[in-house]
Each structure stands twice: as structure tokens, then as C-alpha cells.
Amino acid sequence: MDAEQAEVRVLEAEVQALKRALEELPAPAAATARVRKSFPEIYQSDSEGWETSKDLRSNLGNLESELLFLNTLTGINIRKYSKKTENLVSAELTERRIKKVLQRHKLSGNCHMITFQVEFQILEVQNKDNLSSVITDLNIIMESTAYSELSEFVSRAEERRDLFMFFRSLHFFVEWCEYRKRTFKHFKEKYPAAVRLPEGASSSCMHIRSTSQPGFELVIVWQMHIDEEGQVLPKLDLLTQVPQRALELDQEGAVAAAPRSFRALLGALGVEAALDSLLRLLCAEEPAARSAAPE
């Protein structure tokens, strides 16, 4: 019985952590409504009132189901979680009937291919009128990744002690990386003779070689920009690699204007259509086989 109660407590804490992160993530209306409705029902029950192991197992099953649903919805998987609570007592607080509780939380997990470890402290202050809580310390440890954009963002989240901005932005960052991977893979399969991914499937750049003009190559550099508020935005740039002779013959300055023209094309057509237009322009022959566009 004690072991089951302890397991329930751990799952409750994990669900609560993901619940707060979920509030900032996009989800279908019906799914979001289901989650928000189910949480109050779970936490209205008092585990000390459970009289049988059957009740414990039932509640444990409900929590596991909700946690699995949240993991699927957000992509965030919490593997380990621990919590320590310390009551802060002083004569002054006792006289004023103020209760202070310091919670130390530690969790580790992953969002798809990115792993993290988060340690934070929450100070709860309760008096006869209200209860307030604030994150007093936040430390985020991430395993070495190829995503250099995350380093500055993590430092900013720690400085602001904004745990939920971290989870929200990490979710969107991974979603954009997966979309970039699918898009580059799609064009590599569609134009195998023209497209090269030097860093493999997870490449951040795509090289496009002209099939009719040897030595003429364009490079699409696709990075993710995380702004001050944690919003994740794709940033695509075009670089040109053109033989010197071609530059000398380019009286109209088309090569120099290519990056600017590409950005205008992105704004007008979107990522996939802009890349496809660029590839069709450089490829003298139609691709042998066309695959379905990435989702």
C-alpha cells in the first residue's frame, strides 16, 4: 500500500508539471477541454482517504493515462522527478501567522531528440487571506546538441526564472526542427540529382546544384530564431556559389540580388513553394519521381 501511494504521489507531481506547460502549448479544442476537465477531478480526491488498494490502483491507472496523453500531446517526456519540501519558520513569521514553504524540484526528461535536466525552487507564502508562490531559482542543464540556438535561450530562461517559457519554446523549437527535416528530405527525394544534404537528414542547410550549369550552386541555410519572449521563428537565407566567369557576365546583378529575391519569394509563397520554385528554376529536367509534399 505504501509503495503504491508513493508511486501515485510521483505521478501526480509529473502530471502537475506537464499540466502547467500544456497551458502554453497549442492543442485541438476538444483535447484541451478534456485535459482541463480531468485534472480537477483527479486532484479533488484525497489519497489519505483511499481505503483499499483497488482505489489506489484505479487512481494510479488514471494518472498514468493522463501522463501518457500529455506526453503525446506536448512531446515532453518526464523520466525522473523528485521533490523536497522545507518549512521556513521564524518568530516573526509565527507572530504574523505567515507560513513559508520552500519546495525543491528536480526533473529530467526529453522533448523528442533533445534531453534536459531542470532544477528549480518554489517559495510558497501563505497567510490567513491568500497563498502566493514564486520560482526563486532555476537551473537548466542540457546535453550537448547540434542546436547552438538553444544555448542563449536557456540562459535567458534561467535569468528570468521562466520555467514555462522554457517548456513552451522547447516544444515549438523541436516541432520546427522536425518540419525542416521532413522538408529537406522531401526535396532530396524529389530532386536527387540537384539536392545535397551535407549534414545528413538533420542538416541545417541544403545545397542545390544546377543540372544545366556546372559549378553553379545555391545553399539554403535554415536556422531557428528564438526571440526575447521565447517565440520560435524559422530563418531561411540563400547563399550563392557561382563561378567567377558567370559573375563577370552577370550585367544585371541577378546573383547579388538573389538572397533578397529569395526572401521576397518566401514571404509570398511560403517555405515549401518557394523552395520548389527555386529548384524547378535550376533543374533542366523534371525529376524522375515525385513524392508527396511533407505535412
N, C-alpha and C positions, 0 to 999 in steps of 0.2 A: 504493500500500500504506500509506504513512504517513497519508494523508488518511483512509483507511478506519479505521485504528487509532484516530485521533483522534476520529472520529465514534463509534466503539464506546465509547471512554472516556467521552464526554459522555453517551451513552445509559445507560451503567452507573451513572453518578452520579445521573441523573434517576430511574432505576428504584429505586435505593437510597433516595433521599429519599422517594419515594412509598411504598415498602415500609414504612418506619418509621411514616408517617402512617396507613397502612392498618391497622396493628395495633390502632388505637383506633376503627376505624370498623366499623359493622355490615355483615355480608355473609352471604349464604347459606353454609351449612357447606361444601358441595361446592366453591363458588368459592374460599372462603378456603383450603381444603385444597390446592386446585390451585396457588394462588399460592405458598403456603409451601413446597410441594414443588418448584416450578420454580426458585425463587431459588437454593437451594444448588447445583442442577445448573448454573446459569449461572456462578456465581462459583467453582466448582471448577476451571473451565478457566483457563488462564494464556495471556493474549493473546500473550506473548512466544514461546510455543511453537507458535503458528499458523504453518504453513509455506506456505500458499497463500492467494491472495486469495479462493478459494472458501470456505475456512474462515472468513475474515473476514466475507464477505457472509452466510454462513449464520448466524453468531452475531449479526451486525447485525440480520438479519431477526427472530431470536428476541427480541432486546431490544426492537425496535420493536413486536412483537406484545404483549409483556408490558406495555410502557408504555401502549399503546392500551387494553389491558384494564383497567389500573389507573385511567386517566383516566375511562373509562366507569363504573367501579365507585364511585369516590370523587367524581367531578365536578370534581376538581382537575386542571388542565391547566398543566404547566410549559412555558413557551415558550422561556425562555433560562436557561442555567445556566453558572456559571464557578467555578473553584476554584483557589486559590493555596496552596502549601504552603511553610512556612518551618521549617527545623530550628533549634531553640534550643540552642546549645552554650555550655557554660562549663566551667572547670577542675573545679569542684566536681561537676558532673554527670558529667564524664568519669571522675573518680576513683571515683564510686559506681556507674558503669556504668548510668546512667539516661539514657534518650533522651526528649527532649521535642520534639513536633512541633505547630506551630500551623497549623491549616487555616482559610483564609478562604473562605467560601462566599457566593455571590450568585446569587439566582434570582428570576425574575419569572414570573407566570402569572395565572391566573384560576380562580375557582370559580363557574361559570355566569356571572352578570352582574357579579360583584364581582372587580375586578383588584387585584393586590398585588405588592409587591416586598419580598423578605426578604434581609437580610444578617446573617450570623452567623459566629462564630468557635468552633472546637472545638480544645481543647488535649488532645493525647494524651500520656500519660506511660507509658513502658514501662521496666520493669526486668527482671531475669532471671526473676522469678516471675509477673508479670501485666502486663496492659495496661489502663489506665483512660482514659476520655475524658469531658470535660465541656464544655458550652457556656459560654463565658466572656463572650460579648457577643451581643445580639440586637436588631436594628433592623428594624421592620416599617413599611413605607410603603404606604398605601392611597390610591387615588384618591378624590376627593370623591364620596361617595354620599349617598343619601337616608336611609341607615340610621344614625341617630345612636347606636343601641345599641352599635355596633361600636367607637366611639372609646374608651370606658372599658375595654372588654375588651382591645383591642390594647395599651393602656398597661399593663394588668395582666400580659399575656403577656410583654411586653418586660421588665418588672421581675423577673418570675420566671425569665426566660430559658427559657420553656417553649414550644419550637417545636411540639411535637406536640399540645399542648393547643390551640394556635392553629389548626392544620390541622383537628383533630377538631371544634372548636367552629364553625369557619367552615363546614364541611360541613353540620353539623346546622342552623346558622342559615339557610343558603340553602335547605335542604330545607323548613324551616318556612315561609319566605317564599313558596316556590313553592306549598306547600299552601294558605296563606292566599289567594294569588292565584286558585288554582283554585276554592276555596270561595266567595269573593266573586263570582267570575264566574258560578258555577253559580246562585247565588241572584238575581243580576241578570237572568239569562236566565229563571229560573223565575217571578220576580215583577217584571217590568219596570216596572209602574206604581208599585210601592211602594219599590223599592230604587234608591238613587242612590250612585254611587262618585265623589266629588268630585275625587279624585286619579287617576282612570283605573283601568286594570286592576291596577296595582300599589299601589292605595290601601291605607293602613293603617287606614282607618275606613270604615264602611258606614252610610249614612243610610237609615232606614226611615220612610216616611210612611204614616200611617193613611189607608186609602182611604175610610173612613166618617166620620172625624172630622178635618176640615180644621184645619191648624195644629198637630196633634199629631204629633210626630216623635221617634224614638229614634235614638241614634247608638251604634254598636258600635265601640269603639276596640280594635284588636288589635295589640299590640306583642309583641316577643320579649325576654325577660329572660335574661341570661347571668349565672349566679351565680359565686361566688368560685372554684369548681372548674371552671368552663368549661361547665357543663351548660346547655343551651338549653331554655327553657320558654316556652310561649305564655302571654300575659297578656291576657285579654279583660275589658273594662269596659263598662258600659252607662251612657250619659248620656241625660237626658230633656230635651226641649224642648216644654213644654206651655203653652198659653195661660193667662194669669193667672186667667181666669174658671173654667177647669177645676180649677186648684189650689184655688180657694176652695170649689168644690163637692166636693172630694175629702175627705170627712169621715173616711174610713178610713185615709188616709195611704198609699194604694196607690202613688202616684207616688214619694214619698220612699223607699218600701221596694223600688222596682223594681230598683235596682242590686244590692241584697243578694239579692233573689229570683232575679235572673239568674245570679249566681254559684252559688247552690244548684242551679239548673237545669243549669248547665254540669257540676257535679260528678255529677249524677245521670244525665244523658243524653249528655254529650259535646258537642263543638263543633257538629257538623252538625245533630244532632237538636234541640239547644237553640235554634239559630238558626231552624230550620224551625218549631218550635213557636211562637216569638215572632212570626214573620211570618204564620203562619196566624191567630194571635190578632188581628193588626192589620188583616188584609186581609178585607174584607167579602165579596169574590168570589173564587172559585177561580181560579188562574192559567189563562190560555188554553192554555198548553202546558207540559208538564213535561219537563225534561231529566234525563238520568241523573245520579246523585249523583257528585261528584268522587271520584277514587280516593284 
